[in-house]
Amino acid sequence: MGEYVMKKTHWIYWKQIFSSKFQASCTKAKIEENWRNGYEIPPWVEIRKLADEKYIVRYTYDE
């Protein structure tokens, strides 16, 4: 039986803070689209809401 080792997720944050969720979702779609026809496993992309009604986009992928 193999031992299951959980790896810590390493997030990559997009360099911009967005003033609306719509703007963040457009960037999220763009990141996902870039991987669609590639050879890599697509990233997990999510939008996070900050305390001051602004949004950030972050993504990760398996190494």
Residue pairs with C-beta under 8 A, 6 or more apart in sequence:
9 60
10 60
11 58
11 59
11 60
12 58
12 59
12 60
13 56
13 57
13 58
14 27
14 31
14 56
14 57
14 58
14 59
16 27
16 57
17 50
17 54
17 55
17 56
18 24
18 27
18 54
18 55
18 56
18 57
19 53
19 54
19 55
20 55
21 47
21 49
21 55
23 55
24 47
24 55
24 56
24 57
25 47
27 57
28 45
28 46
28 47
28 57
31 43
31 45
31 57
31 59
32 42
32 43
32 45
35 41
35 42
35 43
35 61
36 42
40 61
41 61
41 62
42 61
43 59
43 60
43 61
44 59
44 60
44 61
45 57
45 58
45 59
46 57
46 58
46 59
47 55
47 56
47 57
48 55
48 56
48 57
48 58
49 55
50 56
